[in-house]
Amino acid sequence: MKSTDSLARRILQTPAFAVGAGLLLLILLAALLAPWLAPHDPYVQDLLNRNLPPIWFEKGDWLHPLGTDPLGRDYLSRLLYGARISLLIGASVALISGLIGTTMGMLAGYFGGKTDLLVTFLVTTRLALPVILVALATVALIGGSLWVVIGVLGLLKWDRFAVVMRSATQQVRQLDYVAAAQAAGASTRRILLGEVLPNVLPQLVVVATLEAASAILLESALSFLGLGVQPPLPSWGLMISEAKAYMFFSFWLIAIPGSALAVLIFAINLAGDGLHDLLAPQDRA
């Protein structure tokens, strides 16, 4: 009970985490409950009701609270289902790139020597390749789809994990409890997973949130260029792309998914920064 009260008190003392996690939880719930919250099927077209304005405009209709897109599809429904796409991409890319980068960084930081030189060379090589250009070229050659975007971004976004985990592991391996585990005869796997990883977790969480947010933005950029998630999936980037021809006449078609995207990125970054403060309060500025 005391630990629960202490955690609640620390959360209240970290407003960044409270606000970011609250927003992220709302978006997550909206995505999970999309089949029940969406007033219409997000894929059904109604060409007689194209580009209807949101309810706060004079010609708005409660039948379509956020209006309709150029094909007459309900915008609120597509926005709710689009949250699923964005969250799936952010979480999947962070997981794939995190596994690759964290493994490389921890091995380089713990063993040093040739292992460190090899990982440093791979990181330098990766940094010489612009992510957006490589992703554009790869997706253009293979073809755009949800899983292709996840795979390409997951294999391109590991460098920050490797750099941060290498530095954090180099600091942790000098501490007494690691030396004690080595003296006790613990295996390398036991030391890395049981002693090092829990103590570099705050840095890992922050990097994961940054990379998840970055992956969502990159997917939106690819979808905007027509090389990411393909129609009729309701990706927020694709919604912005489909509306760019109407930006001077029906600006809400861009403003609504653009605002949703900005709020999601803001929530992820805020929650990650606040979570770092909760996990490592001694590092607070």
Sequence and secondary structure as in RCSB ss.txt:
>XXXX:A:sequence
MKSTDSLARRILQTPAFAVGAGLLLLILLAALLAPWLAPHDPYVQDLLNRNLPPIWFEKGDWLHPLGTDPLGRDY
LSRLLYGARISLLIGASVALISGLIGTTMGMLAGYFGGKTDLLVTFLVTTRLALPVILVALATVALIGGSLWVVI
GVLGLLKWDRFAVVMRSATQQVRQLDYVAAAQAAGASTRRILLGEVLPNVLPQLVVVATLEAASAILLESALSFL
GLGVQPPLPSWGLMISEAKAYMFFSFWLIAIPGSALAVLIFAINLAGDGLHDLLAPQDRA
>XXXX:A:secstr
 HHHHHHHHHHHT HHHHHHHHHHHHHHHHHHTHHHH SS TT   GGGTT   TTSTT BTTBTT B TT  BH
HHHHHHHHHHHHHHHHHHHHHHHHHHHHHHHHHHHH HHHHHHHHHHHHHHHTS HHHHHHHHHHHH   HHHHH
HHHHHHS HHHHHHHHHHHHHHTTSHHHHHHHHTT  HHHHIIIIIHHHHHHHHHHHHHHHHHHHHHHHHHHHHT
TSSS TTS  HHHHHHHHGGGTTT THHHHHHHHHHHHHHHHHHHHHHHHHHHH GGG  
